[in-house]
Amino acid sequence: MIKERLNELPPLITVKEMAQVLRIERSTANEIIYRENFTIIMLKSRRTRIIKEELINWLENNTAKYKFNG
């Protein structure tokens, strides 16, 4: 479901868009970006863009896969 929402976004996304897709606070999104050393693009001060493909790869490598027996 997250991947489908990400696919609708442009190749460069804002921190706000990342936070909305992941359903987290913007401050948490910023923490992830800087803690995980994402490649970011700074357009001006406070105008950060994230490479969408890098976020998708990070999600694929850092998301636990659960099997529900329901």
PQR file of N, CA, C, O and H, with PARSE charges and radii, in Angstrom:
ATOM      1  N   MET A   1       0.812  -1.185   0.000 -0.4000 1.5000
ATOM      2  CA  MET A   1       0.000   0.000   0.000 -0.0000 2.0000
ATOM      3  C   MET A   1       0.865   1.263   0.000  0.5500 1.7000
ATOM      4  O   MET A   1       0.566   2.228  -0.704 -0.5500 1.4000
ATOM      5  N   ILE A   2       1.923   1.249   0.783 -0.4000 1.5000
ATOM      6  CA  ILE A   2       2.832   2.396   0.808 -0.0000 2.0000
ATOM      7  C   ILE A   2       3.492   2.565  -0.553  0.5500 1.7000
ATOM      8  O   ILE A   2       3.622   3.684  -1.049 -0.5500 1.4000
ATOM      9  H   ILE A   2       2.166   0.465   1.354  0.4000 1.0000
ATOM     10  N   LYS A   3       3.908   1.456  -1.155 -0.4000 1.5000
ATOM     11  CA  LYS A   3       4.595   1.535  -2.437 -0.0000 2.0000
ATOM     12  C   LYS A   3       3.678   2.117  -3.512  0.5500 1.7000
ATOM     13  O   LYS A   3       4.135   2.875  -4.368 -0.5500 1.4000
ATOM     14  H   LYS A   3       3.803   0.548  -0.751  0.4000 1.0000
ATOM     15  N   GLU A   4       2.395   1.772  -3.477 -0.4000 1.5000
ATOM     16  CA  GLU A   4       1.454   2.325  -4.448 -0.0000 2.0000
ATOM     17  C   GLU A   4       1.334   3.837  -4.288  0.5500 1.7000
ATOM     18  O   GLU A   4       1.293   4.573  -5.274 -0.5500 1.4000
ATOM     19  H   GLU A   4       2.023   1.156  -2.782  0.4000 1.0000
ATOM     20  N   ARG A   5       1.278   4.294  -3.037 -0.4000 1.5000
ATOM     21  CA  ARG A   5       1.194   5.737  -2.795 -0.0000 2.0000
ATOM     22  C   ARG A   5       2.467   6.437  -3.242  0.5500 1.7000
ATOM     23  O   ARG A   5       2.412   7.540  -3.787 -0.5500 1.4000
ATOM     24  H   ARG A   5       1.311   3.696  -2.236  0.4000 1.0000
ATOM     25  N   LEU A   6       3.619   5.803  -3.016 -0.4000 1.5000
ATOM     26  CA  LEU A   6       4.885   6.396  -3.454 -0.0000 2.0000
ATOM     27  C   LEU A   6       4.963   6.469  -4.973  0.5500 1.7000
ATOM     28  O   LEU A   6       5.495   7.436  -5.518 -0.5500 1.4000
ATOM     29  H   LEU A   6       3.664   4.908  -2.573  0.4000 1.0000
ATOM     30  N   ASN A   7       4.442   5.465  -5.658 -0.4000 1.5000
ATOM     31  CA  ASN A   7       4.492   5.452  -7.118 -0.0000 2.0000
ATOM     32  C   ASN A   7       3.725   6.606  -7.741  0.5500 1.7000
ATOM     33  O   ASN A   7       4.013   6.997  -8.872 -0.5500 1.4000
ATOM     34  H   ASN A   7       4.010   4.680  -5.215  0.4000 1.0000
ATOM     35  N   GLU A   8       2.760   7.153  -7.029 -0.4000 1.5000
ATOM     36  CA  GLU A   8       1.985   8.283  -7.527 -0.0000 2.0000
ATOM     37  C   GLU A   8       2.747   9.605  -7.422  0.5500 1.7000
ATOM     38  O   GLU A   8       2.354  10.597  -8.036 -0.5500 1.4000
ATOM     39  H   GLU A   8       2.526   6.835  -6.110  0.4000 1.0000
ATOM     40  N   LEU A   9       3.823   9.622  -6.655 -0.4000 1.5000
ATOM     41  CA  LEU A   9       4.581  10.849  -6.418 -0.0000 2.0000
ATOM     42  C   LEU A   9       5.676  11.041  -7.465  0.5500 1.7000
ATOM     43  O   LEU A   9       6.075  10.085  -8.130 -0.5500 1.4000
ATOM     44  H   LEU A   9       4.142   8.816  -6.157  0.4000 1.0000
ATOM     45  N   PRO A  10       6.166  12.286  -7.615 -0.5600 1.5000
ATOM     46  CA  PRO A  10       7.265  12.547  -8.551  0.2800 2.0000
ATOM     47  C   PRO A  10       8.579  11.929  -8.058  0.5500 1.7000
ATOM     48  O   PRO A  10       8.658  11.482  -6.914 -0.5500 1.4000
ATOM     49  N   PRO A  11       9.609  11.900  -8.914 -0.5600 1.5000
ATOM     50  CA  PRO A  11      10.895  11.283  -8.544  0.2800 2.0000
ATOM     51  C   PRO A  11      11.570  11.927  -7.329  0.5500 1.7000
ATOM     52  O   PRO A  11      12.279  11.245  -6.589 -0.5500 1.4000
ATOM     53  N   LEU A  12      11.363  13.214  -7.118 -0.4000 1.5000
ATOM     54  CA  LEU A  12      11.892  13.901  -5.935 -0.0000 2.0000
ATOM     55  C   LEU A  12      10.712  14.289  -5.062  0.5500 1.7000
ATOM     56  O   LEU A  12       9.775  14.936  -5.528 -0.5500 1.4000
ATOM     57  H   LEU A  12      10.788  13.768  -7.720  0.4000 1.0000
ATOM     58  N   ILE A  13      10.758  13.893  -3.790 -0.4000 1.5000
ATOM     59  CA  ILE A  13       9.644  14.185  -2.895 -0.0000 2.0000
ATOM     60  C   ILE A  13      10.105  15.029  -1.716  0.5500 1.7000
ATOM     61  O   ILE A  13      11.284  15.050  -1.365 -0.5500 1.4000
ATOM     62  H   ILE A  13      11.520  13.368  -3.411  0.4000 1.0000
ATOM     63  N   THR A  14       9.161  15.712  -1.123 -0.4000 1.5000
ATOM     64  CA  THR A  14       9.460  16.539   0.041 -0.0000 2.0000
ATOM     65  C   THR A  14       9.422  15.685   1.305  0.5500 1.7000
ATOM     66  O   THR A  14       8.929  14.557   1.300 -0.5500 1.4000
ATOM     67  H   THR A  14       8.203  15.694  -1.408  0.4000 1.0000
ATOM     68  N   VAL A  15       9.945  16.240   2.369 -0.4000 1.5000
ATOM     69  CA  VAL A  15       9.894  15.562   3.661 -0.0000 2.0000
ATOM     70  C   VAL A  15       8.431  15.416   4.087  0.5500 1.7000
ATOM     71  O   VAL A  15       8.048  14.396   4.661 -0.5500 1.4000
ATOM     72  H   VAL A  15      10.345  17.157   2.373  0.4000 1.0000
ATOM     73  N   LYS A  16       7.630  16.416   3.811 -0.4000 1.5000
ATOM     74  CA  LYS A  16       6.206  16.361   4.145 -0.0000 2.0000
ATOM     75  C   LYS A  16       5.523  15.211   3.410  0.5500 1.7000
ATOM     76  O   LYS A  16       4.737  14.476   4.008 -0.5500 1.4000
ATOM     77  H   LYS A  16       7.941  17.244   3.345  0.4000 1.0000
ATOM     78  N   GLU A  17       5.815  15.050   2.124 -0.4000 1.5000
ATOM     79  CA  GLU A  17       5.223  13.948   1.356 -0.0000 2.0000
ATOM     80  C   GLU A  17       5.667  12.598   1.907  0.5500 1.7000
ATOM     81  O   GLU A  17       4.864  11.673   2.023 -0.5500 1.4000
ATOM     82  H   GLU A  17       6.453  15.647   1.638  0.4000 1.0000
ATOM     83  N   MET A  18       6.942  12.491   2.245 -0.4000 1.5000
ATOM     84  CA  MET A  18       7.447  11.249   2.833 -0.0000 2.0000
ATOM     85  C   MET A  18       6.699  10.935   4.122  0.5500 1.7000
ATOM     86  O   MET A  18       6.270   9.802   4.341 -0.5500 1.4000
ATOM     87  H   MET A  18       7.595  13.243   2.151  0.4000 1.0000
ATOM     88  N   ALA A  19       6.547  11.940   4.966 -0.4000 1.5000
ATOM     89  CA  ALA A  19       5.862  11.749   6.244 -0.0000 2.0000
ATOM     90  C   ALA A  19       4.409  11.340   6.033  0.5500 1.7000
ATOM     91  O   ALA A  19       3.897  10.478   6.747 -0.5500 1.4000
ATOM     92  H   ALA A  19       6.895  12.860   4.788  0.4000 1.0000
ATOM     93  N   GLN A  20       3.746  11.949   5.067 -0.4000 1.5000
ATOM     94  CA  GLN A  20       2.347  11.612   4.805 -0.0000 2.0000
ATOM     95  C   GLN A  20       2.201  10.171   4.326  0.5500 1.7000
ATOM     96  O   GLN A  20       1.309   9.453   4.778 -0.5500 1.4000
ATOM     97  H   GLN A  20       4.161  12.650   4.487  0.4000 1.0000
ATOM     98  N   VAL A  21       3.064   9.750   3.425 -0.4000 1.5000
ATOM     99  CA  VAL A  21       2.989   8.391   2.890 -0.0000 2.0000
ATOM    100  C   VAL A  21       3.245   7.368   3.988  0.5500 1.7000
ATOM    101  O   VAL A  21       2.555   6.352   4.065 -0.5500 1.4000
ATOM    102  H   VAL A  21       3.789  10.333   3.058  0.4000 1.0000
ATOM    103  N   LEU A  22       4.236   7.632   4.836 -0.4000 1.5000
ATOM    104  CA  LEU A  22       4.589   6.692   5.897 -0.0000 2.0000
ATOM    105  C   LEU A  22       3.725   6.846   7.146  0.5500 1.7000
ATOM    106  O   LEU A  22       3.801   6.039   8.072 -0.5500 1.4000
ATOM    107  H   LEU A  22       4.796   8.457   4.773  0.4000 1.0000
ATOM    108  N   ARG A  23       2.899   7.900   7.156 -0.4000 1.5000
ATOM    109  CA  ARG A  23       2.030   8.198   8.298 -0.0000 2.0000
ATOM    110  C   ARG A  23       2.832   8.398   9.579  0.5500 1.7000
ATOM    111  O   ARG A  23       2.547   7.815  10.625 -0.5500 1.4000
ATOM    112  H   ARG A  23       2.838   8.556   6.403  0.4000 1.0000
ATOM    113  N   ILE A  24       3.848   9.251   9.450 -0.4000 1.5000
ATOM    114  CA  ILE A  24       4.688   9.606  10.586 -0.0000 2.0000
ATOM    115  C   ILE A  24       4.779  11.123  10.658  0.5500 1.7000
ATOM    116  O   ILE A  24       4.387  11.816   9.720 -0.5500 1.4000
ATOM    117  H   ILE A  24       4.080   9.725   8.600  0.4000 1.0000
ATOM    118  N   GLU A  25       5.286  11.632  11.750 -0.4000 1.5000
ATOM    119  CA  GLU A  25       5.491  13.072  11.894 -0.0000 2.0000
ATOM    120  C   GLU A  25       6.633  13.523  10.988  0.5500 1.7000
ATOM    121  O   GLU A  25       7.525  12.741  10.661 -0.5500 1.4000
ATOM    122  H   GLU A  25       5.604  11.068  12.513  0.4000 1.0000
ATOM    123  N   ARG A  26       6.594  14.772  10.594 -0.4000 1.5000
ATOM    124  CA  ARG A  26       7.654  15.324   9.752 -0.0000 2.0000
ATOM    125  C   ARG A  26       9.002  15.261  10.469  0.5500 1.7000
ATOM    126  O   ARG A  26      10.026  15.007   9.836 -0.5500 1.4000
ATOM    127  H   ARG A  26       5.868  15.407  10.860  0.4000 1.0000
ATOM    128  N   SER A  27       9.011  15.490  11.775 -0.4000 1.5000
ATOM    129  CA  SER A  27      10.267  15.423  12.530 -0.0000 2.0000
ATOM    130  C   SER A  27      10.843  14.008  12.509  0.5500 1.7000
ATOM    131  O   SER A  27      12.062  13.837  12.462 -0.5500 1.4000
ATOM    132  H   SER A  27       8.179  15.697  12.289  0.4000 1.0000
ATOM    133  N   THR A  28       9.980  12.997  12.543 -0.4000 1.5000
ATOM    134  CA  THR A  28      10.438  11.609  12.465 -0.0000 2.0000
ATOM    135  C   THR A  28      11.009  11.323  11.083  0.5500 1.7000
ATOM    136  O   THR A  28      12.018  10.628  10.958 -0.5500 1.4000
ATOM    137  H   THR A  28       8.991  13.136  12.582  0.4000 1.0000
ATOM    138  N   ALA A  29      10.371  11.853  10.049 -0.4000 1.5000
ATOM    139  CA  ALA A  29      10.880  11.684   8.683 -0.0000 2.0000
ATOM    140  C   ALA A  29      12.269  12.309   8.560  0.5500 1.7000
ATOM    141  O   ALA A  29      13.173  11.710   7.977 -0.5500 1.4000
ATOM    142  H   ALA A  29       9.552  12.418  10.150  0.4000 1.0000
ATOM    143  N   ASN A  30      12.438  13.511   9.110 -0.4000 1.5000
ATOM    144  CA  ASN A  30      13.754  14.158   9.088 -0.0000 2.0000
ATOM    145  C   ASN A  30      14.790  13.322   9.824  0.5500 1.7000
ATOM    146  O   ASN A  30      15.923  13.182   9.364 -0.5500 1.4000
ATOM    147  H   ASN A  30      11.704  13.997   9.584  0.4000 1.0000
ATOM    148  N   GLU A  31      14.406  12.773  10.953 -0.4000 1.5000
ATOM    149  CA  GLU A  31      15.322  11.941  11.738 -0.0000 2.0000
ATOM    150  C   GLU A  31      15.775  10.725  10.923  0.5500 1.7000
ATOM    151  O   GLU A  31      16.958  10.384  10.920 -0.5500 1.4000
ATOM    152  H   GLU A  31      13.485  12.886  11.326  0.4000 1.0000
ATOM    153  N   ILE A  32      14.847  10.083  10.241 -0.4000 1.5000
ATOM    154  CA  ILE A  32      15.188   8.924   9.407 -0.0000 2.0000
ATOM    155  C   ILE A  32      16.136   9.334   8.292  0.5500 1.7000
ATOM    156  O   ILE A  32      17.130   8.653   8.037 -0.5500 1.4000
ATOM    157  H   ILE A  32      13.886  10.360  10.242  0.4000 1.0000
ATOM    158  N   ILE A  33      15.839  10.435   7.630 -0.4000 1.5000
ATOM    159  CA  ILE A  33      16.660  10.898   6.509 -0.0000 2.0000
ATOM    160  C   ILE A  33      18.106  11.112   6.943  0.5500 1.7000
ATOM    161  O   ILE A  33      19.034  10.667   6.268 -0.5500 1.4000
ATOM    162  H   ILE A  33      15.032  10.989   7.837  0.4000 1.0000
ATOM    163  N   TYR A  34      18.296  11.791   8.065 -0.4000 1.5000
ATOM    164  CA  TYR A  34      19.654  12.112   8.497 -0.0000 2.0000
ATOM    165  C   TYR A  34      20.340  10.945   9.202  0.5500 1.7000
ATOM    166  O   TYR A  34      21.553  10.777   9.075 -0.5500 1.4000
ATOM    167  H   TYR A  34      17.542  12.153   8.614  0.4000 1.0000
ATOM    168  N   ARG A  35      19.587  10.143   9.936 -0.4000 1.5000
ATOM    169  CA  ARG A  35      20.177   8.991  10.622 -0.0000 2.0000
ATOM    170  C   ARG A  35      20.620   7.933   9.622  0.5500 1.7000
ATOM    171  O   ARG A  35      21.657   7.297   9.812 -0.5500 1.4000
ATOM    172  H   ARG A  35      18.602  10.279  10.039  0.4000 1.0000
ATOM    173  N   GLU A  36      19.856   7.741   8.572 -0.4000 1.5000
ATOM    174  CA  GLU A  36      20.147   6.703   7.587 -0.0000 2.0000
ATOM    175  C   GLU A  36      20.996   7.208   6.421  0.5500 1.7000
ATOM    176  O   GLU A  36      21.235   6.470   5.465 -0.5500 1.4000
ATOM    177  H   GLU A  36      19.014   8.258   8.417  0.4000 1.0000
ATOM    178  N   ASN A  37      21.449   8.448   6.494 -0.4000 1.5000
ATOM    179  CA  ASN A  37      22.316   9.036   5.465 -0.0000 2.0000
ATOM    180  C   ASN A  37      21.726   8.948   4.065  0.5500 1.7000
ATOM    181  O   ASN A  37      22.402   8.542   3.120 -0.5500 1.4000
ATOM    182  H   ASN A  37      21.255   9.047   7.270  0.4000 1.0000
ATOM    183  N   PHE A  38      20.459   9.333   3.940 -0.4000 1.5000
ATOM    184  CA  PHE A  38      19.827   9.403   2.630 -0.0000 2.0000
ATOM    185  C   PHE A  38      20.549  10.434   1.774  0.5500 1.7000
ATOM    186  O   PHE A  38      21.057  11.432   2.284 -0.5500 1.4000
ATOM    187  H   PHE A  38      19.910   9.664   4.708  0.4000 1.0000
ATOM    188  N   THR A  39      20.590  10.187   0.482 -0.4000 1.5000
ATOM    189  CA  THR A  39      21.058  11.199  -0.451 -0.0000 2.0000
ATOM    190  C   THR A  39      19.913  12.186  -0.616  0.5500 1.7000
ATOM    191  O   THR A  39      18.827  11.816  -1.062 -0.5500 1.4000
ATOM    192  H   THR A  39      20.177   9.376   0.067  0.4000 1.0000
ATOM    193  N   ILE A  40      20.156  13.437  -0.258 -0.4000 1.5000
ATOM    194  CA  ILE A  40      19.101  14.446  -0.350 -0.0000 2.0000
ATOM    195  C   ILE A  40      19.563  15.588  -1.237  0.5500 1.7000
ATOM    196  O   ILE A  40      20.756  15.753  -1.492 -0.5500 1.4000
ATOM    197  H   ILE A  40      21.038  13.738   0.104  0.4000 1.0000
ATOM    198  N   ILE A  41      18.614  16.364  -1.697 -0.4000 1.5000
ATOM    199  CA  ILE A  41      18.907  17.547  -2.498 -0.0000 2.0000
ATOM    200  C   ILE A  41      18.381  18.745  -1.723  0.5500 1.7000
ATOM    201  O   ILE A  41      17.200  18.809  -1.379 -0.5500 1.4000
ATOM    202  H   ILE A  41      17.645  16.230  -1.490  0.4000 1.0000
ATOM    203  N   MET A  42      19.272  19.695  -1.452 -0.4000 1.5000
ATOM    204  CA  MET A  42      18.882  20.913  -0.749 -0.0000 2.0000
ATOM    205  C   MET A  42      18.706  22.020  -1.783  0.5500 1.7000
ATOM    206  O   MET A  42      19.683  22.463  -2.386 -0.5500 1.4000
ATOM    207  H   MET A  42      20.231  19.643  -1.731  0.4000 1.0000
ATOM    208  N   LEU A  43      17.472  22.468  -1.994 -0.4000 1.5000
ATOM    209  CA  LEU A  43      17.218  23.523  -2.960 -0.0000 2.0000
ATOM    210  C   LEU A  43      17.517  24.893  -2.370  0.5500 1.7000
ATOM    211  O   LEU A  43      18.131  25.735  -3.025 -0.5500 1.4000
ATOM    212  H   LEU A  43      16.679  22.108  -1.504  0.4000 1.0000
ATOM    213  N   LYS A  44      17.099  25.109  -1.177 -0.4000 1.5000
ATOM    214  CA  LYS A  44      17.393  26.309  -0.396 -0.0000 2.0000
ATOM    215  C   LYS A  44      17.398  25.840   1.046  0.5500 1.7000
ATOM    216  O   LYS A  44      17.122  24.673   1.325 -0.5500 1.4000
ATOM    217  H   LYS A  44      16.600  24.425  -0.645  0.4000 1.0000
ATOM    218  N   SER A  45      17.704  26.727   1.946 -0.4000 1.5000
ATOM    219  CA  SER A  45      17.614  26.289   3.337 -0.0000 2.0000
ATOM    220  C   SER A  45      16.166  25.902   3.607  0.5500 1.7000
ATOM    221  O   SER A  45      15.241  26.641   3.271 -0.5500 1.4000
ATOM    222  H   SER A  45      17.928  27.675   1.720  0.4000 1.0000
ATOM    223  N   ARG A  46      15.985  24.755   4.207 -0.4000 1.5000
ATOM    224  CA  ARG A  46      14.677  24.220   4.570 -0.0000 2.0000
ATOM    225  C   ARG A  46      13.863  23.712   3.379  0.5500 1.7000
ATOM    226  O   ARG A  46      12.654  23.517   3.507 -0.5500 1.4000
ATOM    227  H   ARG A  46      16.736  24.154   4.480  0.4000 1.0000
ATOM    228  N   ARG A  47      14.490  23.498   2.238 -0.4000 1.5000
ATOM    229  CA  ARG A  47      13.796  22.914   1.084 -0.0000 2.0000
ATOM    230  C   ARG A  47      14.532  21.649   0.674  0.5500 1.7000
ATOM    231  O   ARG A  47      15.326  21.646  -0.267 -0.5500 1.4000
ATOM    232  H   ARG A  47      15.472  23.657   2.134  0.4000 1.0000
ATOM    233  N   THR A  48      14.256  20.591   1.390 -0.4000 1.5000
ATOM    234  CA  THR A  48      14.922  19.313   1.181 -0.0000 2.0000
ATOM    235  C   THR A  48      14.082  18.437   0.270  0.5500 1.7000
ATOM    236  O   THR A  48      12.862  18.369   0.413 -0.5500 1.4000
ATOM    237  H   THR A  48      13.611  20.593   2.155  0.4000 1.0000
ATOM    238  N   ARG A  49      14.736  17.771  -0.664 -0.4000 1.5000
ATOM    239  CA  ARG A  49      14.065  16.799  -1.525 -0.0000 2.0000
ATOM    240  C   ARG A  49      14.756  15.452  -1.361  0.5500 1.7000
ATOM    241  O   ARG A  49      15.978  15.365  -1.234 -0.5500 1.4000
ATOM    242  H   ARG A  49      15.728  17.827  -0.780  0.4000 1.0000
ATOM    243  N   ILE A  50      13.939  14.412  -1.367 -0.4000 1.5000
ATOM    244  CA  ILE A  50      14.423  13.049  -1.204 -0.0000 2.0000
ATOM    245  C   ILE A  50      14.217  12.323  -2.517  0.5500 1.7000
ATOM    246  O   ILE A  50      13.196  12.506  -3.180 -0.5500 1.4000
ATOM    247  H   ILE A  50      12.947  14.483  -1.470  0.4000 1.0000
ATOM    248  N   ILE A  51      15.177  11.505  -2.892 -0.4000 1.5000
ATOM    249  CA  ILE A  51      15.041  10.702  -4.103 -0.0000 2.0000
ATOM    250  C   ILE A  51      14.085   9.555  -3.774  0.5500 1.7000
ATOM    251  O   ILE A  51      14.369   8.713  -2.922 -0.5500 1.4000
ATOM    252  H   ILE A  51      16.006  11.357  -2.353  0.4000 1.0000
ATOM    253  N   LYS A  52      12.958   9.542  -4.461 -0.4000 1.5000
ATOM    254  CA  LYS A  52      11.904   8.567  -4.159 -0.0000 2.0000
ATOM    255  C   LYS A  52      12.411   7.132  -4.252  0.5500 1.7000
ATOM    256  O   LYS A  52      12.077   6.306  -3.403 -0.5500 1.4000
ATOM    257  H   LYS A  52      12.727  10.226  -5.154  0.4000 1.0000
ATOM    258  N   GLU A  53      13.206   6.827  -5.262 -0.4000 1.5000
ATOM    259  CA  GLU A  53      13.719   5.465  -5.447 -0.0000 2.0000
ATOM    260  C   GLU A  53      14.565   5.032  -4.258  0.5500 1.7000
ATOM    261  O   GLU A  53      14.536   3.865  -3.867 -0.5500 1.4000
ATOM    262  H   GLU A  53      13.477   7.498  -5.951  0.4000 1.0000
ATOM    263  N   GLU A  54      15.317   5.966  -3.683 -0.4000 1.5000
ATOM    264  CA  GLU A  54      16.136   5.637  -2.512 -0.0000 2.0000
ATOM    265  C   GLU A  54      15.251   5.317  -1.306  0.5500 1.7000
ATOM    266  O   GLU A  54      15.558   4.412  -0.530 -0.5500 1.4000
ATOM    267  H   GLU A  54      15.340   6.914  -4.002  0.4000 1.0000
ATOM    268  N   LEU A  55      14.165   6.051  -1.154 -0.4000 1.5000
ATOM    269  CA  LEU A  55      13.227   5.761  -0.068 -0.0000 2.0000
ATOM    270  C   LEU A  55      12.591   4.390  -0.266  0.5500 1.7000
ATOM    271  O   LEU A  55      12.462   3.628   0.692 -0.5500 1.4000
ATOM    272  H   LEU A  55      13.915   6.786  -1.784  0.4000 1.0000
ATOM    273  N   ILE A  56      12.196   4.068  -1.483 -0.4000 1.5000
ATOM    274  CA  ILE A  56      11.602   2.755  -1.766 -0.0000 2.0000
ATOM    275  C   ILE A  56      12.591   1.646  -1.434  0.5500 1.7000
ATOM    276  O   ILE A  56      12.225   0.652  -0.806 -0.5500 1.4000
ATOM    277  H   ILE A  56      12.301   4.688  -2.261  0.4000 1.0000
ATOM    278  N   ASN A  57      13.845   1.811  -1.854 -0.4000 1.5000
ATOM    279  CA  ASN A  57      14.873   0.806  -1.546 -0.0000 2.0000
ATOM    280  C   ASN A  57      15.079   0.670  -0.043  0.5500 1.7000
ATOM    281  O   ASN A  57      15.221  -0.441   0.467 -0.5500 1.4000
ATOM    282  H   ASN A  57      14.142   2.618  -2.364  0.4000 1.0000
ATOM    283  N   TRP A  58      15.096   1.789   0.662 -0.4000 1.5000
ATOM    284  CA  TRP A  58      15.270   1.756   2.112 -0.0000 2.0000
ATOM    285  C   TRP A  58      14.111   1.011   2.770  0.5500 1.7000
ATOM    286  O   TRP A  58      14.321   0.207   3.679 -0.5500 1.4000
ATOM    287  H   TRP A  58      14.981   2.692   0.247  0.4000 1.0000
ATOM    288  N   LEU A  59      12.897   1.277   2.313 -0.4000 1.5000
ATOM    289  CA  LEU A  59      11.726   0.594   2.865 -0.0000 2.0000
ATOM    290  C   LEU A  59      11.798  -0.909   2.628  0.5500 1.7000
ATOM    291  O   LEU A  59      11.495  -1.699   3.522 -0.5500 1.4000
ATOM    292  H   LEU A  59      12.726   1.930   1.575  0.4000 1.0000
ATOM    293  N   GLU A  60      12.199  -1.300   1.427 -0.4000 1.5000
ATOM    294  CA  GLU A  60      12.299  -2.725   1.104 -0.0000 2.0000
ATOM    295  C   GLU A  60      13.329  -3.429   1.980  0.5500 1.7000
ATOM    296  O   GLU A  60      13.144  -4.589   2.346 -0.5500 1.4000
ATOM    297  H   GLU A  60      12.445  -0.658   0.701  0.4000 1.0000
ATOM    298  N   ASN A  61      14.408  -2.737   2.317 -0.4000 1.5000
ATOM    299  CA  ASN A  61      15.481  -3.336   3.115 -0.0000 2.0000
ATOM    300  C   ASN A  61      15.261  -3.227   4.622  0.5500 1.7000
ATOM    301  O   ASN A  61      15.930  -3.917   5.391 -0.5500 1.4000
ATOM    302  H   ASN A  61      14.558  -1.794   2.020  0.4000 1.0000
ATOM    303  N   ASN A  62      14.343  -2.379   5.053 -0.4000 1.5000
ATOM    304  CA  ASN A  62      14.183  -2.130   6.484 -0.0000 2.0000
ATOM    305  C   ASN A  62      12.776  -2.367   7.007  0.5500 1.7000
ATOM    306  O   ASN A  62      12.444  -1.935   8.111 -0.5500 1.4000
ATOM    307  H   ASN A  62      13.799  -1.819   4.429  0.4000 1.0000
ATOM    308  N   THR A  63      11.964  -3.035   6.245 -0.4000 1.5000
ATOM    309  CA  THR A  63      10.602  -3.318   6.674 -0.0000 2.0000
ATOM    310  C   THR A  63      10.477  -4.794   6.994  0.5500 1.7000
ATOM    311  O   THR A  63      10.829  -5.651   6.183 -0.5500 1.4000
ATOM    312  H   THR A  63      12.233  -3.386   5.348  0.4000 1.0000
ATOM    313  N   ALA A  64       9.976  -5.079   8.177 -0.4000 1.5000
ATOM    314  CA  ALA A  64       9.761  -6.478   8.570 -0.0000 2.0000
ATOM    315  C   ALA A  64       8.578  -7.033   7.789  0.5500 1.7000
ATOM    316  O   ALA A  64       7.597  -6.331   7.546 -0.5500 1.4000
ATOM    317  H   ALA A  64       9.690  -4.383   8.836  0.4000 1.0000
ATOM    318  N   LYS A  65       8.678  -8.269   7.407 -0.4000 1.5000
ATOM    319  CA  LYS A  65       7.589  -8.923   6.691 -0.0000 2.0000
ATOM    320  C   LYS A  65       6.857  -9.825   7.675  0.5500 1.7000
ATOM    321  O   LYS A  65       7.451 -10.710   8.290 -0.5500 1.4000
ATOM    322  H   LYS A  65       9.475  -8.839   7.604  0.4000 1.0000
ATOM    323  N   TYR A  66       5.574  -9.587   7.811 -0.4000 1.5000
ATOM    324  CA  TYR A  66       4.760 -10.338   8.757 -0.0000 2.0000
ATOM    325  C   TYR A  66       3.825 -11.271   8.009  0.5500 1.7000
ATOM    326  O   TYR A  66       3.311 -10.939   6.941 -0.5500 1.4000
ATOM    327  H   TYR A  66       5.091  -8.868   7.311  0.4000 1.0000
ATOM    328  N   LYS A  67       3.619 -12.429   8.582 -0.4000 1.5000
ATOM    329  CA  LYS A  67       2.660 -13.379   8.031 -0.0000 2.0000
ATOM    330  C   LYS A  67       1.521 -13.484   9.036  0.5500 1.7000
ATOM    331  O   LYS A  67       1.718 -13.901  10.177 -0.5500 1.4000
ATOM    332  H   LYS A  67       4.037 -12.698   9.450  0.4000 1.0000
ATOM    333  N   PHE A  68       0.334 -13.102   8.598 -0.4000 1.5000
ATOM    334  CA  PHE A  68      -0.825 -13.127   9.475 -0.0000 2.0000
ATOM    335  C   PHE A  68      -1.569 -14.439   9.313  0.5500 1.7000
ATOM    336  O   PHE A  68      -1.832 -14.889   8.198 -0.5500 1.4000
ATOM    337  H   PHE A  68       0.174 -12.763   7.671  0.4000 1.0000
ATOM    338  N   ASN A  69      -1.899 -15.038  10.432 -0.4000 1.5000
ATOM    339  CA  ASN A  69      -2.679 -16.280  10.434 -0.0000 2.0000
ATOM    340  C   ASN A  69      -4.090 -15.941  10.891  0.5500 1.7000
ATOM    341  O   ASN A  69      -4.477 -16.274  12.011 -0.5500 1.4000
ATOM    342  H   ASN A  69      -1.685 -14.673  11.338  0.4000 1.0000
ATOM    343  N   GLY A  70      -4.852 -15.289  10.041 -0.4000 1.5000
ATOM    344  CA  GLY A  70      -6.155 -14.820  10.461 -0.0000 2.0000
ATOM    345  C   GLY A  70      -7.228 -15.402   9.701  0.5500 1.7000
ATOM    346  O   GLY A  70      -8.395 -15.097   9.946 -0.5500 1.4000
ATOM    347  H   GLY A  70      -4.537 -15.018   9.131  0.4000 1.0000
TER
END
